[in-house]
Amino acid sequence: MTAGTLYFIPVPLTEDTTPQQVVPPEVIQRMHSLRHFIVENEKTARHFLGASGHPVPMREITLTVLTKDTPNKDLQKLLQPVQQGMDVGLMSEAGCPGIADPGAALAAVAHHKSIRVTPLIGPSSLLLALMVSGLNGQRFTFLGYLPSDKNERIRTIKGIEFDSKKQQATQLFIETPYRNQHVLEDLIANLQAQTKLCVACNVSGKEELIVTKTVADWKKAPLPDLHKKPTVFLLLA
């Protein structure tokens, strides 16, 4: 039996964005051909599928959950429908699956089993932020999440700035939304005055805010409210 294909399907980055605004028609058409999905969050996945106009009733669509807490031993079970010849879609809670997302582990298992893994076109907050940041778009590093402990986070921030200056590379990182404001305050307080800092909040959403300034200039005005808002931070020393 020929195995199916595992499709990585990007979804909107914000709740106020419709699938039709950020996902190409060809991707929606491909998604509508699928009946089985692996998702990070069932509620948001059902909302996205419904908003996209999926022709199959939700009760006839199979959703299985993959989170950061899914044991490695269960990844093979998630791929059983693909191995049985079924095409399956993988969706993150927001944006592109596989990037700062548990889908990466599933892709690794799929490659090991010689299952075809195909990325579909859609929004990535990281690349969209980098595109318009005005920072170095030819040399950059995505660092994932910063430490939650304040002292460790400050040490990490200083190390990121050192690496950026040494490599002349843009450094990108994210944080759990409820810690965004603390991260911004720590960045402003601990980075060098001439380091450039870009804050990209609610990318592609109605309340989008993307601003790049030196740290010295950030200190001259009130900071934006980033609490519980999806944000990408970028710096170039």
C-alpha positions, 0 to 999 in steps of 0.5 A: 500500500502506498503511503499518503502525504502529510501536509503542513497547513499554516493557519491565521495568526490572529483571531480577527483574520479570516482564512481567505485573507491570508491563505491562498485559494489553492491551499484551502482547496487542498485542505478541503480535500482532507478528512483527517487532521492532526491539530494542536488545539481542537477548538481553534482547528474546528473554527478554522476549518469551518471559517474556510468553508470546509465542505464536510460536516465537522462531525465527519472530520477526524481530529487527533491532538498533538501538543508539546506534551505528546510522548514520543511513543505516540507520534507513530500512532498519529501517522498510522492513517498516513501509512494506510494511504490517507492524506493528512493535514497538520495544523498549529494553533496559529501560523506555521506548524513545525516552527516553535511547534510540536509538529517538528517532532512529527515531521522527523518521524515521518521522514524516518518512515519515508512518508512524504511531508509537504509544506503549504503556503501561508502566514509565518509571523517570524518571516513577516516580521523580519521582512519589514523590520529593516534589520539584516534579512540575509543573516538571522537566527531564530532562538525560540523562547527566552527563559522564564526566570528573570535573572536567566532571561537578562543573561540570555538577552545580553548573550543574544546581543553579543552574538548579534554584534559579533555575527552582524546577524538579526536575532529573533525570539518569542515569548509566552504572551502573558510575559511579553511586557516583562520581556520588553522591559528587560530588553529596554533596560539591558540592551545597549543604547544603539542596538536596534530593536523591532517589536512585531505584535499581532502580525497580520491582524487588525491591531498590528504593530510593527516598530523598529527603533534603537533602544535609546529611542525606545526609552524616550516614549511610553512602551506599547502594551504587549500583554497577552498579544502574540509578539515577535522580538527582533534585535540587531546590535 
